[in-house]
Amino acid sequence: MTLESIELLSGREDAPVRASLIVLHGLGADGGDFVPVCRRLGLESVGPVRCVLPHAPERPVTRNGGYLMRAWFDLYAPGADQENMDDVRASQVLIDGLIDREITRGIPASRIALMGFSQGCAMALYAGLRHPQRLAGIVALSGYLPRAGVLAAEASLANRDLPVFMAHGRHDSVVLPERADSARRALEALGQPLEWRDYPIDHEVSIPEIADIGRWLQRVLA
């Protein structure tokens, strides 16, 4: 399956693209959800950066009464095994395909970053840390780490020291801060280089957060 995507370009359109940022939206949203965020990241200093904002497949979501919506994976009732792992692995293949497509367009894997929000954050961490080629980094927003207990065995050697920017709202009522803190501790225990930020917000992205994300991306994509 090829995912429909929105594409934005920072910097001059007549100059070669220097890096790519693949942005994974949250449950029930679509790629357009993060267009305003991408436009505020200030990546012009890096040179032209292509932002790829794919739309997740539509699927019925059990936790939402079987309602059909865009989702990277089905969600069951809250608990230890709430993700449909067949869906997670299928979406991992789709994300790997997006990375491979950028490589065929001339962008080295080491200049491709993943960013995800909520369910998209879970997928960015799951797929990015398992990707066989070295990436530039992962921006993990308002989400968590699926199957943290098996990451040590499954993580790609190429990305064992991949930098991660992780941010969460202190008042998040959708993905509770404790879940983000658990993911943070799991990544730190594995020695993953991690920059952590929290903000006085709910399940959303704030202007100060976008500024911090932009500065971090400017460093890893420089």
N, C-alpha and C positions, 0 to 999 in steps of 0.2 A: 504494500500500500504506500502511495506517495501522499504526504500530508499537504493540504492547501496551506499557504503561508502568506503573511504580509511581510514585505521587505522595506526597510528604511535604510538610508545611507547618510552617515554623518560626514561632513567634510565635502570637498569638491567632487562633483560627479565626473569630471574629466581626468581625475587622478586614479591610479591603481588602488584597489581595495587592499588595505594592509592587515585587516583582522575581521573576524566575525563574532557576533554575539547571538546565541540561540536562546530565545526567551520562552519559557514554558508557563502558560497561564494556569490559573486555579480551576477548581471544579465548577462547572456550569458557565464559565466565561468563554472567551475565545481569544485569538491572537491580538485582536484590536484592543483588548483591555490594557495592554502595556505600551501602546503607541505613545501616549503622553509621557510616560516614564522614560522611554528611550530617547525622546526628543529633549529631555532635560538632563541627560547624563553628562553632557559636555565632553564628548569623546573626540571632538574636532582636533584637539591637541595631539591625538594619536595618529591622525591622518584619517582617510576614509575608512570607516568601520561599517560593515553591513550587519544590520540587526534583522534577524530572521525570527518572525513571530508565528509559529505554526498553530493551527487549530487542531485540538485533540479530536479523536474519533467520537462520534455520538454513540452512547450506550445507555441502557437502563441502569440506574443506580439504586441498589437495594435499600440503602439507608434513607434515600429520599423517596421511598414508596414505589420504586421501580420506574420513576419518571425518566424519560429519555432526555439526556443532556450531554454536552461535551465533557468527557472525563478521560483521564489517562488510565484509570482503573476503577472497577466497581468497588464500592465500600460497603462492608457489612456493619452490623451493630458494633459500637465501640468495644474494644477488647484487644487482647494481645495479637490476634490474627485477623485484623479487620480489612486487609487489602486482599483482593483477588490476585494471587501471585501469577496466574496465567496471564492476566491483563498487564500486570507490571512488566513481566518479561517481554510481552508483545510490544509494549510501548518502548521498552529499552531498545528493541530492534529498530523501531521507527526513529528514535533519537540517534542511534548509531548511523542510520541512513541519512539523517540531516547533516551529521558531522561529515560523513563520507562525501556528500554532495558538495559541501564547502571545500573539501580537499580537492575534488575534481575541478572546482572553479579557481584553483590556484592558491588557496589559503592553507598553509601548513597546519596540522593538528595543534601544534604548540602555540598557534595564534588564534585558536578558537576557544571561546569561553561559553559556559552554560550558565543561565540564570533561570530560576524558577520561583514561583510564589505558591505557597500552600501545597496542594497536590502536585503542582509543577515543581515545587522545591523538593518534595520527596523523590520525584523522578530525576531531577537534575543530580541529586546526590547518588541515587541508586545507579543510574546509567553512567554518570561521569566518573565515579570512582572505580568502575569496572571496565571502562573503555580501554582497549589494548594499546592505544597510542597516547603519548603525553599531550595533555591539553594545557590551556593557559590558566584556567582557574574555574571555580564554581561560586556563584552568588546564590545563597540559600536563604530565602525570605519567608518568614512566617510559616514554616513547615516542620518536618521531622525526618528521621532516617528510618526507612522500612528495613526490617530484618537486620538490625544492628549487630545481632549476635553472630551472624555468619559473614560479616563484612571482612574480617581479618583473613578468612579463608578464600574469599572470592575477589577481593580487591586486586586490581591490576598493578603489577610491579611498576609499570610506567607512571602511575599516578599516586603512588604511596606517599609522596611528599607534595602533592598538588595543593596549592594555596586555596583556601576556602574563606569566603566572607559570609558570615552567618548573622542574620538580624531577626529580631522578633519584637512584637508589641508586648509591653508589660501587662496590658489589660486585654490580651487576646482571648476572646470567648469562644472561638471556633477551634483553633489548635492551641491548647492550653500551654502557657509558658513552661510548665514542667516537662512537656514532651520535647520542646526545643532544647531545654537544658539537658535532658537525657541524651539527645543526639549530640549536643556539644561535648558532653563528657565522653561519649563513646568515641568520637573522632579524636579528641585529645589523647585518650588512652592508647590509640593506635599511632600517635605521633604525627597526626595530620596537621600541617601548619594552618592555624585558624585565627581569624580576626572576628571577634564577637562584638555586636552592638545591640542594645535594647533601647526602646523608645516608649514614651508615654502615650501609646496608641492602642487601638483594638486590632482587628484582623484587616489590616490595610497597610498602605505605604505612605510615609510622610515626606514632606519636602526636605527636612534635614537628612532623612535616611537616603533619599535619592542623591543628595550631594555627597554623602559618604560612599555610596556605591560607585558613583562616578569617579571619585578620587582613587578608589581601590582599583577599578578597572583601568584607569589611566596608568597605574603602576604595573599591573600584570600584563598589559598589552603594549607597553612602551617599546 
